[in-house]
Amino acid sequence: MRIEYDKKADAIYIYLDDRPVDHTEKLDDLRYIDYAHDNTPVGLELLCVSDGVITNDLPQRSKIEALLEKHHIKLFA
């Protein structure tokens, strides 16, 4: 699992897997999940992260929360 932060866009992308993205699911206006062909989550795009991130409904939630906390991102459950 690795993370990329785009300061200008105030967005984070979290790579859960190295497989190619087949499709994307919009959870809400600030959270998107990318899936592989077999519907396994492979990545997350989180927008407006300086305001904090809602973590409910995210795959591998506890790992994601630990990663975001490590990068000093405020969490909302």
FENMO-V998914 format. One record per pair of residues at least 24 apart in sequence whose C-alpha atoms are under 10 Angstrom apart, sorted by the first residue. I is the first residue (numbers start at 1). J is the second residue. If there is no record, write none. Layout:
((I & J) (I & J))
This chain:
((1 & 42) (1 & 43) (1 & 63) (1 & 64) (1 & 67) (2 & 43) (2 & 64) (2 & 67) (3 & 43) (3 & 44) (3 & 45) (3 & 64) (3 & 67) (3 & 68) (3 & 71) (4 & 45) (5 & 45) (5 & 46) (5 & 49) (5 & 71) (6 & 47) (6 & 49) (7 & 48) (7 & 49) (7 & 50) (9 & 47) (9 & 48) (9 & 49) (10 & 46) (10 & 47) (10 & 48) (10 & 49) (10 & 50) (10 & 51) (11 & 45) (11 & 46) (11 & 47) (11 & 48) (11 & 49) (11 & 50) (12 & 44) (12 & 45) (12 & 46) (12 & 47) (12 & 48) (12 & 49) (12 & 50) (12 & 68) (13 & 43) (13 & 44) (13 & 45) (13 & 46) (13 & 47) (14 & 42) (14 & 43) (14 & 44) (14 & 45) (14 & 46) (14 & 64) (14 & 67) (14 & 68) (15 & 41) (15 & 42) (15 & 43) (15 & 44) (15 & 45) (16 & 40) (16 & 41) (16 & 42) (16 & 43) (16 & 44) (16 & 59) (16 & 60) (16 & 63) (16 & 64) (17 & 41) (17 & 42) (17 & 43) (18 & 42) (18 & 43) (19 & 43) (27 & 57) (27 & 58) (30 & 54) (31 & 55) (31 & 57) (31 & 58) (32 & 58) (33 & 58) (33 & 59) (49 & 73) (49 & 74) (49 & 75) (50 & 74) (51 & 75) (51 & 76) (52 & 76) (53 & 77))
